[in-house]
C-alpha cells in the first residue's frame, strides 16, 4: 500500500514538469523550423522579414498557445 502512495505522489509532483517539457520540446522544434524558414526567405528575396514570414510566426505563436492551453486543461481533467 505504501508503495502505491509513493508512486502516486511522485507522479503528481512530476506531472507539471512533464507537461512543461512537452511544450518546451514543441517550442524547440518550431524554433528550428522557423529558423530554416527565415534563412530560406533571406536567400529567396534578400529581405529579412516579409509579410509571409510574419504571418507564419503568428501561426506558430497561436499553435504554441493552444498546445499550452490544452496541456493545462488535460491536467485539470478535460479538453475542449
Gaussian input, Z-matrix of N, CA and C with variables (Angstrom, degrees):
# hf/3-21g

backbone

0 1
 N
 C     1     B1
 C     2     B2     1     A1
 N     3     B3     2     A2     1     D1
 C     4     B4     3     A3     2     D2
 C     5     B5     4     A4     3     D3
 N     6     B6     5     A5     4     D4
 C     7     B7     6     A6     5     D5
 C     8     B8     7     A7     6     D6
 N     9     B9     8     A8     7     D7
 C    10    B10     9     A9     8     D8
 C    11    B11    10    A10     9     D9
 N    12    B12    11    A11    10    D10
 C    13    B13    12    A12    11    D11
 C    14    B14    13    A13    12    D12
 N    15    B15    14    A14    13    D13
 C    16    B16    15    A15    14    D14
 C    17    B17    16    A16    15    D15
 N    18    B18    17    A17    16    D16
 C    19    B19    18    A18    17    D17
 C    20    B20    19    A19    18    D18
 N    21    B21    20    A20    19    D19
 C    22    B22    21    A21    20    D20
 C    23    B23    22    A22    21    D21
 N    24    B24    23    A23    22    D22
 C    25    B25    24    A24    23    D23
 C    26    B26    25    A25    24    D24
 N    27    B27    26    A26    25    D25
 C    28    B28    27    A27    26    D26
 C    29    B29    28    A28    27    D27
 N    30    B30    29    A29    28    D28
 C    31    B31    30    A30    29    D29
 C    32    B32    31    A31    30    D30
 N    33    B33    32    A32    31    D31
 C    34    B34    33    A33    32    D32
 C    35    B35    34    A34    33    D33
 N    36    B36    35    A35    34    D34
 C    37    B37    36    A36    35    D35
 C    38    B38    37    A37    36    D36
 N    39    B39    38    A38    37    D37
 C    40    B40    39    A39    38    D38
 C    41    B41    40    A40    39    D39
 N    42    B42    41    A41    40    D40
 C    43    B43    42    A42    41    D41
 C    44    B44    43    A43    42    D42
 N    45    B45    44    A44    43    D43
 C    46    B46    45    A45    44    D44
 C    47    B47    46    A46    45    D45
 N    48    B48    47    A47    46    D46
 C    49    B49    48    A48    47    D47
 C    50    B50    49    A49    48    D48
 N    51    B51    50    A50    49    D49
 C    52    B52    51    A51    50    D50
 C    53    B53    52    A52    51    D51
 N    54    B54    53    A53    52    D52
 C    55    B55    54    A54    53    D53
 C    56    B56    55    A55    54    D54
 N    57    B57    56    A56    55    D55
 C    58    B58    57    A57    56    D56
 C    59    B59    58    A58    57    D57
 N    60    B60    59    A59    58    D58
 C    61    B61    60    A60    59    D59
 C    62    B62    61    A61    60    D60
 N    63    B63    62    A62    61    D61
 C    64    B64    63    A63    62    D62
 C    65    B65    64    A64    63    D63
 N    66    B66    65    A65    64    D64
 C    67    B67    66    A66    65    D65
 C    68    B68    67    A67    66    D66
 N    69    B69    68    A68    67    D67
 C    70    B70    69    A69    68    D68
 C    71    B71    70    A70    69    D69
 N    72    B72    71    A71    70    D70
 C    73    B73    72    A72    71    D71
 C    74    B74    73    A73    72    D72
 N    75    B75    74    A74    73    D73
 C    76    B76    75    A75    74    D74
 C    77    B77    76    A76    75    D75
 N    78    B78    77    A77    76    D76
 C    79    B79    78    A78    77    D77
 C    80    B80    79    A79    78    D78
 N    81    B81    80    A80    79    D79
 C    82    B82    81    A81    80    D80
 C    83    B83    82    A82    81    D81
 N    84    B84    83    A83    82    D82
 C    85    B85    84    A84    83    D83
 C    86    B86    85    A85    84    D84
 N    87    B87    86    A86    85    D85
 C    88    B88    87    A87    86    D86
 C    89    B89    88    A88    87    D87
 N    90    B90    89    A89    88    D88
 C    91    B91    90    A90    89    D89
 C    92    B92    91    A91    90    D90
 N    93    B93    92    A92    91    D91
 C    94    B94    93    A93    92    D92
 C    95    B95    94    A94    93    D93
 N    96    B96    95    A95    94    D94
 C    97    B97    96    A96    95    D95
 C    98    B98    97    A97    96    D96
 N    99    B99    98    A98    97    D97
 C   100   B100    99    A99    98    D98
 C   101   B101   100   A100    99    D99
 N   102   B102   101   A101   100   D100
 C   103   B103   102   A102   101   D101
 C   104   B104   103   A103   102   D102
 N   105   B105   104   A104   103   D103
 C   106   B106   105   A105   104   D104
 C   107   B107   106   A106   105   D105
 N   108   B108   107   A107   106   D106
 C   109   B109   108   A108   107   D107
 C   110   B110   109   A109   108   D108
 N   111   B111   110   A110   109   D109
 C   112   B112   111   A111   110   D110
 C   113   B113   112   A112   111   D111
 N   114   B114   113   A113   112   D112
 C   115   B115   114   A114   113   D113
 C   116   B116   115   A115   114   D114
 N   117   B117   116   A116   115   D115
 C   118   B118   117   A117   116   D116
 C   119   B119   118   A118   117   D117
 N   120   B120   119   A119   118   D118
 C   121   B121   120   A120   119   D119
 C   122   B122   121   A121   120   D120
 N   123   B123   122   A122   121   D121
 C   124   B124   123   A123   122   D122
 C   125   B125   124   A124   123   D123
 N   126   B126   125   A125   124   D124
 C   127   B127   126   A126   125   D125
 C   128   B128   127   A127   126   D126
 N   129   B129   128   A128   127   D127
 C   130   B130   129   A129   128   D128
 C   131   B131   130   A130   129   D129
 N   132   B132   131   A131   130   D130
 C   133   B133   132   A132   131   D131
 C   134   B134   133   A133   132   D132
 N   135   B135   134   A134   133   D133
 C   136   B136   135   A135   134   D134
 C   137   B137   136   A136   135   D135
 N   138   B138   137   A137   136   D136
 C   139   B139   138   A138   137   D137
 C   140   B140   139   A139   138   D138
 N   141   B141   140   A140   139   D139
 C   142   B142   141   A141   140   D140
 C   143   B143   142   A142   141   D141
 N   144   B144   143   A143   142   D142
 C   145   B145   144   A144   143   D143
 C   146   B146   145   A145   144   D144
 N   147   B147   146   A146   145   D145
 C   148   B148   147   A147   146   D146
 C   149   B149   148   A148   147   D147
 N   150   B150   149   A149   148   D148
 C   151   B151   150   A150   149   D149
 C   152   B152   151   A151   150   D150
 N   153   B153   152   A152   151   D151
 C   154   B154   153   A153   152   D152
 C   155   B155   154   A154   153   D153
 N   156   B156   155   A155   154   D154
 C   157   B157   156   A156   155   D155
 C   158   B158   157   A157   156   D156
 N   159   B159   158   A158   157   D157
 C   160   B160   159   A159   158   D158
 C   161   B161   160   A160   159   D159
 N   162   B162   161   A161   160   D160
 C   163   B163   162   A162   161   D161
 C   164   B164   163   A163   162   D162
 N   165   B165   164   A164   163   D163
 C   166   B166   165   A165   164   D164
 C   167   B167   166   A166   165   D165
 N   168   B168   167   A167   166   D166
 C   169   B169   168   A168   167   D167
 C   170   B170   169   A169   168   D168
 N   171   B171   170   A170   169   D169
 C   172   B172   171   A171   170   D170
 C   173   B173   172   A172   171   D171
 N   174   B174   173   A173   172   D172
 C   175   B175   174   A174   173   D173
 C   176   B176   175   A175   174   D174
 N   177   B177   176   A176   175   D175
 C   178   B178   177   A177   176   D176
 C   179   B179   178   A178   177   D177
 N   180   B180   179   A179   178   D178
 C   181   B181   180   A180   179   D179
 C   182   B182   181   A181   180   D180
 N   183   B183   182   A182   181   D181
 C   184   B184   183   A183   182   D182
 C   185   B185   184   A184   183   D183
 N   186   B186   185   A185   184   D184
 C   187   B187   186   A186   185   D185
 C   188   B188   187   A187   186   D186
 N   189   B189   188   A188   187   D187
 C   190   B190   189   A189   188   D188
 C   191   B191   190   A190   189   D189
 N   192   B192   191   A191   190   D190
 C   193   B193   192   A192   191   D191
 C   194   B194   193   A193   192   D192
 N   195   B195   194   A194   193   D193
 C   196   B196   195   A195   194   D194
 C   197   B197   196   A196   195   D195
 N   198   B198   197   A197   196   D196
 C   199   B199   198   A198   197   D197
 C   200   B200   199   A199   198   D198
 N   201   B201   200   A200   199   D199
 C   202   B202   201   A201   200   D200
 C   203   B203   202   A202   201   D201
 N   204   B204   203   A203   202   D202
 C   205   B205   204   A204   203   D203
 C   206   B206   205   A205   204   D204
 N   207   B207   206   A206   205   D205
 C   208   B208   207   A207   206   D206
 C   209   B209   208   A208   207   D207
 N   210   B210   209   A209   208   D208
 C   211   B211   210   A210   209   D209
 C   212   B212   211   A211   210   D210
 N   213   B213   212   A212   211   D211
 C   214   B214   213   A213   212   D212
 C   215   B215   214   A214   213   D213
 N   216   B216   215   A215   214   D214
 C   217   B217   216   A216   215   D215
 C   218   B218   217   A217   216   D216
 N   219   B219   218   A218   217   D217
 C   220   B220   219   A219   218   D218
 C   221   B221   220   A220   219   D219
 N   222   B222   221   A221   220   D220
 C   223   B223   222   A222   221   D221
 C   224   B224   223   A223   222   D222
 N   225   B225   224   A224   223   D223
 C   226   B226   225   A225   224   D224
 C   227   B227   226   A226   225   D225
 N   228   B228   227   A227   226   D226
 C   229   B229   228   A228   227   D227
 C   230   B230   229   A229   228   D228
 N   231   B231   230   A230   229   D229
 C   232   B232   231   A231   230   D230
 C   233   B233   232   A232   231   D231
 N   234   B234   233   A233   232   D232
 C   235   B235   234   A234   233   D233
 C   236   B236   235   A235   234   D234
 N   237   B237   236   A236   235   D235
 C   238   B238   237   A237   236   D236
 C   239   B239   238   A238   237   D237

   B1=1.4501
   B2=1.5294
   B3=1.3400
   B4=1.4566
   B5=1.5197
   B6=1.3333
   B7=1.4617
   B8=1.5180
   B9=1.3205
   B10=1.4598
   B11=1.5180
   B12=1.3243
   B13=1.4678
   B14=1.5242
   B15=1.3379
   B16=1.4620
   B17=1.5201
   B18=1.3326
   B19=1.4626
   B20=1.5261
   B21=1.3309
   B22=1.4662
   B23=1.5265
   B24=1.3399
   B25=1.4589
   B26=1.5272
   B27=1.3351
   B28=1.4669
   B29=1.5197
   B30=1.3220
   B31=1.4677
   B32=1.5287
   B33=1.3262
   B34=1.4637
   B35=1.5274
   B36=1.3250
   B37=1.4612
   B38=1.5277
   B39=1.3295
   B40=1.4614
   B41=1.5265
   B42=1.3312
   B43=1.4676
   B44=1.5288
   B45=1.3464
   B46=1.4743
   B47=1.5225
   B48=1.3278
   B49=1.4584
   B50=1.5254
   B51=1.3320
   B52=1.4644
   B53=1.5234
   B54=1.3345
   B55=1.4629
   B56=1.5231
   B57=1.3278
   B58=1.4596
   B59=1.5215
   B60=1.3373
   B61=1.4590
   B62=1.5159
   B63=1.3315
   B64=1.4629
   B65=1.5207
   B66=1.3226
   B67=1.4608
   B68=1.5241
   B69=1.3402
   B70=1.4601
   B71=1.5216
   B72=1.3363
   B73=1.4625
   B74=1.5217
   B75=1.3313
   B76=1.4628
   B77=1.5172
   B78=1.3159
   B79=1.4539
   B80=1.5263
   B81=1.3329
   B82=1.4691
   B83=1.5199
   B84=1.3326
   B85=1.4669
   B86=1.5259
   B87=1.3286
   B88=1.4602
   B89=1.5236
   B90=1.3283
   B91=1.4649
   B92=1.5139
   B93=1.3348
   B94=1.4645
   B95=1.5218
   B96=1.3340
   B97=1.4675
   B98=1.5243
   B99=1.3238
   B100=1.4611
   B101=1.5200
   B102=1.3415
   B103=1.4634
   B104=1.5286
   B105=1.3247
   B106=1.4659
   B107=1.5169
   B108=1.3163
   B109=1.4698
   B110=1.5365
   B111=1.3349
   B112=1.4648
   B113=1.5241
   B114=1.3274
   B115=1.4657
   B116=1.5209
   B117=1.3179
   B118=1.4640
   B119=1.5267
   B120=1.3206
   B121=1.4627
   B122=1.5244
   B123=1.3407
   B124=1.4650
   B125=1.5220
   B126=1.3159
   B127=1.4670
   B128=1.5240
   B129=1.3262
   B130=1.4560
   B131=1.5292
   B132=1.3106
   B133=1.4644
   B134=1.5253
   B135=1.3257
   B136=1.4530
   B137=1.5129
   B138=1.3212
   B139=1.4625
   B140=1.5169
   B141=1.3072
   B142=1.4651
   B143=1.5316
   B144=1.3081
   B145=1.4573
   B146=1.5230
   B147=1.2961
   B148=1.4588
   B149=1.5221
   B150=1.2964
   B151=1.4569
   B152=1.5265
   B153=1.3428
   B154=1.4641
   B155=1.5215
   B156=1.3189
   B157=1.4577
   B158=1.5293
   B159=1.3213
   B160=1.4602
   B161=1.5238
   B162=1.3316
   B163=1.4616
   B164=1.5268
   B165=1.3328
   B166=1.4629
   B167=1.5251
   B168=1.3372
   B169=1.4700
   B170=1.5262
   B171=1.3216
   B172=1.4602
   B173=1.5258
   B174=1.3354
   B175=1.4556
   B176=1.5281
   B177=1.3268
   B178=1.4645
   B179=1.5194
   B180=1.3236
   B181=1.4664
   B182=1.5279
   B183=1.3350
   B184=1.4634
   B185=1.5231
   B186=1.3402
   B187=1.4594
   B188=1.5246
   B189=1.3355
   B190=1.4651
   B191=1.5283
   B192=1.3310
   B193=1.4613
   B194=1.5239
   B195=1.3437
   B196=1.4605
   B197=1.5309
   B198=1.3377
   B199=1.4691
   B200=1.5214
   B201=1.3293
   B202=1.4621
   B203=1.5237
   B204=1.3402
   B205=1.4600
   B206=1.5284
   B207=1.3399
   B208=1.4570
   B209=1.5186
   B210=1.3272
   B211=1.4624
   B212=1.5260
   B213=1.3244
   B214=1.4651
   B215=1.5215
   B216=1.3325
   B217=1.4633
   B218=1.5206
   B219=1.3353
   B220=1.4657
   B221=1.5210
   B222=1.3174
   B223=1.4651
   B224=1.5240
   B225=1.3296
   B226=1.4637
   B227=1.5227
   B228=1.3274
   B229=1.4609
   B230=1.5129
   B231=1.3084
   B232=1.4561
   B233=1.5156
   B234=1.3140
   B235=1.4658
   B236=1.5156
   B237=1.3415
   B238=1.4478
   B239=1.4691
   A1=112.69
   A2=117.18
   A3=119.47
   A4=111.56
   A5=116.73
   A6=119.79
   A7=109.81
   A8=117.47
   A9=121.46
   A10=111.99
   A11=116.76
   A12=120.77
   A13=111.06
   A14=116.02
   A15=119.48
   A16=110.68
   A17=116.38
   A18=120.92
   A19=110.34
   A20=116.11
   A21=120.00
   A22=111.38
   A23=116.13
   A24=120.11
   A25=110.85
   A26=116.32
   A27=119.92
   A28=110.48
   A29=116.81
   A30=120.73
   A31=110.87
   A32=116.15
   A33=120.48
   A34=111.04
   A35=116.55
   A36=120.31
   A37=112.22
   A38=116.85
   A39=120.22
   A40=113.44
   A41=118.68
   A42=120.94
   A43=113.76
   A44=119.68
   A45=118.47
   A46=112.29
   A47=116.26
   A48=120.09
   A49=110.85
   A50=116.66
   A51=120.62
   A52=110.18
   A53=116.60
   A54=120.12
   A55=110.55
   A56=116.91
   A57=119.28
   A58=110.75
   A59=117.50
   A60=120.82
   A61=110.41
   A62=117.32
   A63=120.92
   A64=110.61
   A65=117.09
   A66=120.70
   A67=110.28
   A68=117.49
   A69=120.66
   A70=111.74
   A71=117.48
   A72=120.50
   A73=110.16
   A74=116.16
   A75=120.25
   A76=110.06
   A77=116.85
   A78=121.70
   A79=111.24
   A80=116.88
   A81=120.58
   A82=110.26
   A83=117.09
   A84=120.61
   A85=110.66
   A86=116.49
   A87=119.58
   A88=111.10
   A89=117.24
   A90=120.52
   A91=111.50
   A92=116.73
   A93=121.10
   A94=110.13
   A95=116.39
   A96=120.00
   A97=111.06
   A98=116.49
   A99=121.03
   A100=111.07
   A101=117.16
   A102=120.98
   A103=110.89
   A104=116.55
   A105=119.86
   A106=111.72
   A107=116.35
   A108=121.13
   A109=110.24
   A110=116.60
   A111=120.36
   A112=110.80
   A113=116.36
   A114=119.93
   A115=111.50
   A116=116.43
   A117=120.28
   A118=110.47
   A119=116.85
   A120=120.15
   A121=111.52
   A122=117.16
   A123=119.55
   A124=110.62
   A125=117.21
   A126=120.57
   A127=110.87
   A128=115.77
   A129=120.42
   A130=112.05
   A131=117.36
   A132=119.34
   A133=113.95
   A134=117.83
   A135=120.07
   A136=113.21
   A137=118.12
   A138=121.74
   A139=109.32
   A140=115.54
   A141=119.26
   A142=111.52
   A143=117.02
   A144=120.12
   A145=108.63
   A146=116.07
   A147=120.41
   A148=108.66
   A149=115.01
   A150=119.40
   A151=111.18
   A152=116.34
   A153=119.63
   A154=111.23
   A155=116.82
   A156=121.01
   A157=110.63
   A158=116.81
   A159=120.15
   A160=110.92
   A161=116.54
   A162=120.90
   A163=110.15
   A164=116.45
   A165=121.52
   A166=110.49
   A167=117.73
   A168=121.13
   A169=110.90
   A170=116.23
   A171=119.68
   A172=110.39
   A173=116.86
   A174=120.46
   A175=111.29
   A176=117.02
   A177=120.62
   A178=110.39
   A179=117.28
   A180=119.20
   A181=110.66
   A182=117.47
   A183=120.73
   A184=110.03
   A185=116.41
   A186=120.83
   A187=111.29
   A188=117.27
   A189=120.29
   A190=111.67
   A191=116.72
   A192=119.47
   A193=110.70
   A194=116.34
   A195=120.83
   A196=110.89
   A197=117.25
   A198=120.70
   A199=110.21
   A200=116.86
   A201=120.21
   A202=110.76
   A203=116.60
   A204=120.61
   A205=111.05
   A206=116.76
   A207=120.08
   A208=111.52
   A209=117.33
   A210=119.13
   A211=110.74
   A212=117.74
   A213=119.18
   A214=110.51
   A215=117.77
   A216=120.30
   A217=110.80
   A218=116.90
   A219=120.15
   A220=109.96
   A221=116.77
   A222=121.20
   A223=110.21
   A224=116.11
   A225=120.05
   A226=111.87
   A227=117.30
   A228=119.89
   A229=115.47
   A230=118.74
   A231=119.02
   A232=110.41
   A233=115.51
   A234=122.43
   A235=107.89
   A236=115.93
   A237=116.60
   A238=113.53
   D1=-40.12
   D2=-177.98
   D3=-68.56
   D4=-33.17
   D5=178.82
   D6=-62.62
   D7=-41.10
   D8=178.49
   D9=-61.81
   D10=-40.30
   D11=178.78
   D12=-65.62
   D13=-41.76
   D14=178.80
   D15=-64.63
   D16=-39.41
   D17=178.91
   D18=-63.19
   D19=-45.80
   D20=-179.73
   D21=-62.78
   D22=-41.28
   D23=179.19
   D24=-64.38
   D25=-45.01
   D26=179.29
   D27=-61.79
   D28=-42.70
   D29=179.70
   D30=-63.77
   D31=-41.68
   D32=179.74
   D33=-63.39
   D34=-39.73
   D35=-179.93
   D36=-72.18
   D37=-30.92
   D38=-176.95
   D39=-85.53
   D40=-18.95
   D41=-175.95
   D42=-56.08
   D43=-49.04
   D44=179.01
   D45=-61.26
   D46=-36.59
   D47=178.73
   D48=-65.35
   D49=-43.00
   D50=178.99
   D51=-63.81
   D52=-40.66
   D53=-179.45
   D54=-64.18
   D55=-45.32
   D56=-178.96
   D57=-67.10
   D58=-32.38
   D59=177.05
   D60=-64.76
   D61=-40.93
   D62=179.04
   D63=-62.46
   D64=-46.16
   D65=179.29
   D66=-64.47
   D67=-40.11
   D68=178.89
   D69=-64.18
   D70=-40.75
   D71=178.11
   D72=-62.01
   D73=-43.08
   D74=178.00
   D75=-61.63
   D76=-42.62
   D77=179.93
   D78=-62.79
   D79=-42.56
   D80=179.71
   D81=-64.27
   D82=-44.96
   D83=179.90
   D84=-60.67
   D85=-44.62
   D86=-179.83
   D87=-68.54
   D88=-32.56
   D89=175.77
   D90=-63.17
   D91=-40.73
   D92=177.44
   D93=-63.93
   D94=-43.85
   D95=178.20
   D96=-63.22
   D97=-40.96
   D98=-179.84
   D99=-62.81
   D100=-42.10
   D101=179.37
   D102=-62.68
   D103=-43.44
   D104=177.60
   D105=-62.67
   D106=-41.31
   D107=179.06
   D108=-63.67
   D109=-43.13
   D110=-179.47
   D111=-62.30
   D112=-44.45
   D113=179.36
   D114=-63.91
   D115=-39.52
   D116=178.09
   D117=-61.75
   D118=-44.74
   D119=-179.60
   D120=-66.23
   D121=-35.21
   D122=177.44
   D123=-63.82
   D124=-42.81
   D125=179.07
   D126=-67.24
   D127=-38.44
   D128=-174.45
   D129=-72.12
   D130=-47.19
   D131=-171.01
   D132=-113.88
   D133=-14.69
   D134=-178.09
   D135=80.61
   D136=-2.74
   D137=177.83
   D138=-100.44
   D139=152.15
   D140=-179.26
   D141=-80.03
   D142=-45.86
   D143=-178.70
   D144=-127.38
   D145=125.81
   D146=176.27
   D147=-115.49
   D148=171.98
   D149=-179.34
   D150=-62.52
   D151=-39.43
   D152=178.71
   D153=-63.29
   D154=-39.83
   D155=-179.28
   D156=-64.71
   D157=-42.58
   D158=178.61
   D159=-63.58
   D160=-40.33
   D161=178.21
   D162=-62.78
   D163=-42.25
   D164=-179.29
   D165=-63.65
   D166=-41.36
   D167=178.07
   D168=-62.49
   D169=-38.64
   D170=178.91
   D171=-63.71
   D172=-42.08
   D173=178.37
   D174=-62.21
   D175=-38.88
   D176=178.49
   D177=-64.01
   D178=-44.33
   D179=-178.85
   D180=-64.49
   D181=-37.66
   D182=176.87
   D183=-63.03
   D184=-43.76
   D185=179.80
   D186=-61.66
   D187=-44.28
   D188=-179.48
   D189=-65.13
   D190=-40.41
   D191=177.99
   D192=-62.96
   D193=-41.70
   D194=179.67
   D195=-65.70
   D196=-40.72
   D197=178.54
   D198=-63.42
   D199=-42.20
   D200=179.19
   D201=-65.34
   D202=-43.95
   D203=-179.44
   D204=-62.74
   D205=-42.95
   D206=179.24
   D207=-65.14
   D208=-36.88
   D209=179.90
   D210=-68.64
   D211=-35.54
   D212=178.08
   D213=-72.32
   D214=-36.33
   D215=177.24
   D216=-67.86
   D217=-37.29
   D218=177.32
   D219=-63.30
   D220=-36.37
   D221=177.47
   D222=-63.51
   D223=-37.44
   D224=-179.74
   D225=-77.83
   D226=-14.32
   D227=175.08
   D228=107.99
   D229=8.90
   D230=177.08
   D231=-148.92
   D232=157.02
   D233=175.18
   D234=-125.36
   D235=145.38
   D236=179.93
   D237=-166.19

